[in-house]
Amino acid sequence: MTTYKSEFINTIVERGYLHQCTDMDALDLRASGEVISAYIGFDCTAPSLHAGSLLPIMLLRKLQQNGHKPIVLMGAGTTKVGDPTGKDESRKVLSDEEIDANLAGIRKVFAKYLTFGDGPTDAIMVNNDDWLQNLQYLPFLRDYGRHFSINRMMTFDSVKLRLEREQPLSFLEFNYMILQAYDFLELARRNDCCLQMGGSDQWGNIVNGVELGRRCDNLNLFGLTTPLLTTSSGAKMGKTADGAVWLNSEMLSPYDYWQYWRNAEDADVGRLMRLFTELPLDEIARLEKLQGAELNDAKKILATEVTAMCHGREAADQAADTARKTFEEGTLDGDLPFIEVDSSILDEGIVIYELFRQAGLANSNGEARRLIKGGGGRINDQKIEDEVLVVTCAHTDANGTIKLSAGKKRHALVKVS
């Protein structure tokens, strides 16, 4: 394997972060001789980022750990436009108030992974609405739009794939790649940023920014992308059948977050450890060779290390302990996700599928009924034979608790108040 001059480049190559780079040799030389600033953008489309955003966050962390300066770009401005990349339809238009609320929720996660401050390698957070909001349309088109060829823009996957599927692409969305390129130019001017990083689906947008910097200011900018991250079976990382794997604890409990990583596919354990933990590479090489029950122990290490970084070591150890008590000892644990139900409701009785929905084990009553009909629903570890079973106080244990299970790995408690 090639050895690079820059510790940052060596690290991301060894751990599997690198997919493409616009000029690897020049970037390596620059990163080996000076502190560089690099950015990744995050649009504000939800109150939290999910595990699919963890790869770029970890890339910024590796950048900082190797002596460089991360820039977190909050895309409040570009959120108003919508990135068409990988989408079959236009993104929902959000109000300024919704975008601001989402930005506040997203911002919290970065302090867990990066050190912010005023030092030369301290991370900073900026908002592209600061410059996009005040752009004048005609001067912007005159100064920057002339550098973009419609012919070339039509060849980018974000545009081409949408048109091939005969899905409408609004002129608003068509502008997204121009605005993202302009973000790079602004950050180069404002913050001496020379590198934009992102997922492999952002390659075209990133190259546009590199070229815009050269054409407008004769800047030598760089682009770098990470691989598209899927599981060995081809599923997209960061999502499950039950929805997104959120990074904010108020949207997904540390226990459920731990369970997501514990349930990793066998073939993915080593790769996920290299990308999302800071275990030494030789230790990862040892763990990924384990088989059978020992590989399950490696998955627990993966889950605990990833959860510790996101939610803290105490929450991670607590999640691991809860899982051990639930799955290995077969005992109820108070740290399982739970809902509280007023005793008057159980006095009257509540149908089981409604309880499953309220406990978060199904997204709808219909989904809960299908789960139970398929044999995947349990109450107090007993298979539920009737999807319209009425649950009453008679189902509670001595502590006033009911255990619900969806399959073998998802559980929740109902506590009577």
C-alpha positions in Angstrom: 0.0 0.0 0.0 1.2 3.5 -0.9 2.6 5.5 2.0 1.7 9.2 1.9 3.6 12.2 3.3 0.5 13.4 5.2 -0.7 11.6 8.3 -4.3 12.6 7.5 -4.2 11.0 4.1 -2.5 7.9 5.5 -5.1 7.6 8.1 -8.1 7.9 5.8 -6.6 5.5 3.3 -5.8 2.8 6.0 -9.2 3.0 7.6 -11.2 3.0 4.4 -12.5 6.6 4.1 -11.1 7.4 0.7 -13.0 7.0 -2.5 -11.9 9.7 -4.9 -9.7 12.8 -4.8 -9.3 15.5 -7.4 -5.4 15.6 -7.0 -4.1 13.3 -4.4 -0.4 14.0 -4.8 -0.9 17.8 -4.5 -3.3 17.5 -1.6 -1.0 15.1 0.2 2.0 17.5 -0.2 0.0 20.5 1.0 -1.5 18.6 4.0 2.0 17.4 5.0 3.5 20.9 5.1 0.8 23.1 6.6 -2.5 23.2 8.5 -5.3 23.0 5.9 -9.0 23.8 6.4 -11.6 21.5 5.0 -15.4 21.5 5.1 -18.4 19.2 4.7 -21.9 20.6 4.3 -25.0 19.3 6.2 -28.4 20.5 5.1 -31.1 21.2 7.8 -33.8 18.9 6.6 -34.6 17.2 10.0 -34.2 17.9 13.7 -31.3 15.4 13.9 -28.7 13.8 11.6 -28.8 10.0 11.3 -26.2 7.3 11.1 -25.9 7.8 7.4 -24.2 11.2 8.3 -21.7 9.6 10.6 -19.1 8.8 8.0 -18.6 12.5 7.0 -18.6 13.5 10.7 -15.9 10.9 11.4 -13.9 12.2 8.4 -13.9 15.7 10.0 -12.8 14.1 13.2 -9.9 12.4 11.6 -8.9 15.6 9.9 -8.7 17.4 13.2 -7.0 14.5 15.0 -4.2 14.8 12.4 -3.6 18.5 12.9 -6.0 20.2 10.5 -9.0 22.5 10.8 -12.6 21.2 10.2 -15.3 23.5 9.0 -18.9 22.3 9.6 -21.1 24.1 7.1 -24.7 24.3 8.1 -26.8 24.5 5.0 -29.7 26.6 6.1 -29.5 28.4 2.8 -29.3 25.4 0.5 -32.0 23.6 2.5 -34.4 26.2 1.0 -33.4 24.8 -2.5 -33.1 21.1 -2.0 -30.3 18.8 -3.2 -31.7 16.6 -6.0 -28.9 14.1 -5.6 -30.4 10.6 -5.2 -33.9 11.9 -5.0 -36.9 10.9 -7.1 -39.0 13.9 -6.1 -38.5 17.5 -4.9 -37.7 18.0 -1.3 -40.5 19.3 0.9 -40.2 23.1 1.2 -39.5 24.1 4.9 -40.3 27.4 6.5 -37.5 29.5 8.0 -38.7 28.6 11.4 -38.6 24.8 10.7 -35.1 25.2 9.2 -33.9 27.1 12.3 -35.3 24.5 14.6 -33.7 21.7 12.6 -30.3 23.5 12.7 -30.5 23.8 16.5 -31.1 20.1 16.8 -28.3 19.1 14.4 -25.7 21.5 15.9 -25.7 19.6 19.2 -24.1 16.4 17.8 -20.9 17.9 16.5 -19.5 18.9 19.9 -19.4 15.1 20.7 -17.0 14.5 17.8 -15.0 17.8 17.3 -13.3 20.3 19.4 -14.5 23.8 18.7 -12.7 27.1 19.5 -10.4 29.8 18.2 -7.2 27.7 17.8 -5.5 26.9 14.5 -7.0 23.4 14.4 -10.2 24.1 16.3 -13.4 23.4 14.4 -15.7 26.2 13.4 -19.3 26.1 12.4 -20.7 28.4 9.7 -24.1 28.9 8.0 -24.3 29.3 4.2 -27.5 31.4 4.7 -25.2 34.2 5.9 -24.1 34.7 2.2 -26.8 33.0 0.1 -29.6 34.9 1.6 -28.4 38.3 0.4 -27.3 37.3 -3.1 -28.7 39.4 -5.9 -30.0 37.2 -8.7 -28.7 39.1 -11.8 -25.2 39.9 -10.4 -24.9 36.3 -9.2 -25.8 34.9 -12.7 -23.5 37.4 -14.4 -20.5 36.7 -12.1 -20.9 33.0 -11.4 -23.6 31.4 -13.6 -21.5 32.0 -16.7 -18.9 29.5 -15.5 -21.4 26.6 -15.6 -22.3 24.8 -18.8 -25.9 23.5 -19.1 -24.6 20.7 -21.3 -22.2 19.5 -18.6 -24.7 20.0 -15.8 -27.1 17.7 -17.6 -24.6 14.9 -17.5 -24.4 14.8 -13.6 -26.1 11.9 -12.0 -28.2 14.2 -9.8 -29.9 15.6 -12.9 -29.5 12.7 -15.4 -31.0 10.0 -13.2 -34.0 12.1 -12.3 -34.7 12.8 -16.0 -34.2 9.2 -17.0 -36.8 8.2 -14.5 -39.1 10.8 -16.0 -39.4 12.5 -12.6 -39.8 16.3 -12.6 -36.7 18.4 -11.7 -37.6 21.9 -10.7 -35.4 24.9 -11.8 -35.0 25.6 -8.1 -33.3 22.2 -7.6 -31.3 22.6 -10.8 -29.6 25.6 -9.1 -28.4 23.5 -6.1 -25.0 22.5 -7.7 -24.2 26.1 -8.5 -25.0 27.2 -5.0 -22.9 24.4 -3.5 -20.0 25.4 -5.7 -20.4 29.0 -4.6 -20.3 27.8 -1.0 -16.8 26.4 -1.6 -15.7 29.7 -3.2 -17.0 31.7 -0.2 -15.3 29.5 2.3 -12.0 29.7 0.4 -12.3 33.5 0.5 -13.6 33.8 4.1 -11.7 30.9 5.9 -8.9 29.9 3.6 -10.6 26.6 3.0 -8.9 24.5 0.3 -10.7 21.1 0.6 -14.3 20.1 0.3 -15.2 16.5 1.4 -18.4 14.5 1.1 -20.0 11.3 0.0 -19.3 9.8 -3.4 -22.7 11.0 -4.7 -21.5 14.6 -4.2 -18.5 14.2 -6.6 -20.0 16.3 -9.4 -21.0 19.1 -7.0 -17.6 19.1 -5.4 -15.7 19.2 -8.7 -17.9 22.2 -9.7 -16.6 24.0 -6.6 -13.0 23.2 -7.3 -13.3 24.5 -10.9 -15.3 27.7 -9.8 -12.5 28.6 -7.4 -9.9 28.2 -10.2 -11.9 30.2 -12.7 -12.9 33.1 -10.4 -9.9 33.5 -8.1 -7.2 31.2 -9.6 -7.3 29.1 -6.5 -5.9 25.6 -6.2 -8.7 23.8 -4.4 -9.3 20.1 -3.8 -12.2 17.6 -3.5 -12.3 14.3 -1.7 -15.1 11.8 -1.4 -15.9 8.8 0.8 -17.3 5.5 -0.5 -21.1 5.0 -0.7 -21.7 3.1 2.5 -24.1 0.1 2.3 -24.3 -3.1 4.2 -22.9 -6.4 2.7 -26.5 -7.3 1.7 -26.9 -3.9 -0.1 -29.0 -2.0 2.4 -28.4 1.7 2.9 -26.6 2.5 6.1 -28.4 4.7 8.7 -31.9 3.4 8.1 -33.9 0.4 9.2 -37.4 -0.9 8.5 -38.5 1.2 11.5 -37.0 4.4 10.2 -33.8 6.5 10.5 -31.1 5.7 13.1 -31.0 9.2 14.6 -27.9 10.5 16.4 -29.9 12.7 18.9 -30.9 10.8 22.0 -34.3 12.5 22.1 -35.2 10.9 18.7 -33.6 7.5 19.3 -32.5 6.1 22.7 -28.9 5.1 23.3 -30.1 1.6 23.8 -31.8 1.4 20.4 -28.7 3.1 18.8 -26.5 0.4 20.5 -28.8 -2.3 19.1 -28.5 -1.0 15.6 -24.7 -1.5 15.6 -25.0 -4.8 17.5 -27.1 -6.2 14.7 -24.5 -5.4 12.1 -24.0 -8.1 9.4 -21.1 -10.5 10.1 -19.2 -9.4 7.0 -19.4 -5.7 7.9 -17.9 -5.8 11.4 -14.3 -5.0 10.5 -15.2 -2.3 8.1 -17.5 -0.6 10.5 -14.9 -0.8 13.3 -12.3 0.9 11.0 -14.7 3.7 10.0 -16.7 4.4 13.2 -14.4 3.4 16.2 -10.9 4.4 17.2 -9.8 0.9 18.1 -6.2 0.2 16.8 -6.1 -1.4 13.4 -4.3 -4.6 14.6 -7.0 -5.1 17.2 -9.7 -4.7 14.6 -7.9 -7.2 12.3 -8.0 -9.7 15.2 -11.7 -9.1 16.0 -13.0 -9.3 12.5 -11.5 -12.8 12.1 -13.6 -14.2 15.0 -16.3 -16.7 14.2 -19.6 -17.8 15.7 -20.3 -16.6 19.3 -17.0 -14.9 19.4 -17.9 -12.7 16.5 -21.0 -11.7 18.5 -18.7 -10.5 21.2 -16.9 -8.4 18.5 -20.3 -6.9 17.5 -20.9 -5.9 21.1 -17.5 -4.1 21.2 -18.4 -2.3 17.9 -21.8 -1.3 19.3 -20.4 -0.1 22.6 -17.5 1.9 21.0 -19.8 3.6 18.5 -22.4 4.4 21.1 -19.8 5.8 23.5 -18.7 8.3 21.0 -22.2 9.5 20.3 -23.9 9.2 23.7 -21.0 8.9 26.2 -19.3 5.9 27.8 -21.8 5.6 30.6 -24.8 5.4 28.3 -23.0 2.9 26.1 -22.1 0.6 29.0 -25.6 0.9 30.3 -27.0 -0.1 26.9 -24.7 -3.1 26.7 -25.7 -4.2 30.2 -29.4 -3.8 29.4 -28.9 -6.0 26.3 -27.1 -8.6 28.3 -29.8 -8.8 31.0 -32.5 -8.9 28.4 -31.1 -11.4 25.9 -28.6 -13.5 27.9 -30.3 -13.6 31.3 -33.9 -13.2 30.2 -34.7 -10.6 32.8 -36.5 -7.3 32.6 -34.4 -4.2 32.8 -35.5 -0.8 33.6 -33.2 0.7 31.0 -35.3 -0.7 28.1 -37.3 1.9 26.2 -40.6 2.4 27.9 -43.9 4.2 27.9 -46.1 5.1 30.8 -49.8 4.3 30.6 -52.4 5.6 33.1 -53.9 2.8 35.2 -57.4 3.9 34.1 -56.6 2.9 30.5 -55.7 -0.7 31.6 -58.7 -0.8 33.8 -60.8 -0.4 30.7 -58.4 -2.4 28.5 -56.4 -1.4 25.4 -56.0 -3.5 22.3 -52.5 -4.9 21.9 -51.7 -3.5 18.5 -52.4 0.0 19.8 -50.0 -0.6 22.6 -47.3 -1.8 20.2 -47.7 1.4 18.2 -47.6 3.6 21.3 -44.5 1.8 22.5 -42.7 2.5 19.2 -42.5 -1.1 18.1 -44.6 -0.4 15.1 -45.2 2.7 13.0 -49.0 2.1 12.7 -51.7 -0.1 14.0 -51.8 -1.9 10.7 -48.1 -2.7 10.9 -48.5 -3.9 14.5 -51.3 -6.2 13.5 -49.3 -7.7 10.6 -46.4 -8.2 13.0 -48.6 -10.1 15.4 -50.3 -12.1 12.7 -46.9 -13.1 11.4 -45.9 -14.5 14.9 -43.5 -11.7 15.7 -45.3 -10.2 18.6 -44.9 -11.2 22.3 -46.2 -10.0 25.6 -44.3 -10.9 28.7 -42.2 -13.3 26.5 -45.4 -15.2 25.4 -46.4 -15.3 21.8 -49.5 -13.2 21.0 -52.0 -15.4 19.2 -54.7 -12.7 18.7 -53.9 -9.3 17.2 -57.0 -7.8 18.9 -56.0 -9.1 22.4 -57.2 -6.6 25.0 -54.4 -5.8 27.5 -55.5 -5.1 31.1 -54.0 -4.7 34.5 -54.0 -8.5 34.7 -51.0 -8.5 32.3 -48.8 -6.5 34.6 -46.1 -8.0 36.8 -45.6 -7.2 40.5 -44.0 -3.9 39.6 -46.8 -2.8 37.4 -44.8 -3.5 34.2 -45.6 -5.2 30.9 -42.9 -6.3 28.5 -43.6 -6.1 24.7 -41.4 -7.7 22.1 -41.2 -7.3 18.3 -39.2 -10.2 17.1 -36.2 -11.4 19.1 -34.2 -8.1 19.3 -36.7 -5.2 19.9 -38.3 -4.8 23.3 -40.2 -2.1 25.2 -41.7 -1.8 28.6 -45.1 -0.5 29.5 -45.2 1.0 33.0 -48.5 1.7 34.7 -48.7 5.1 36.4 
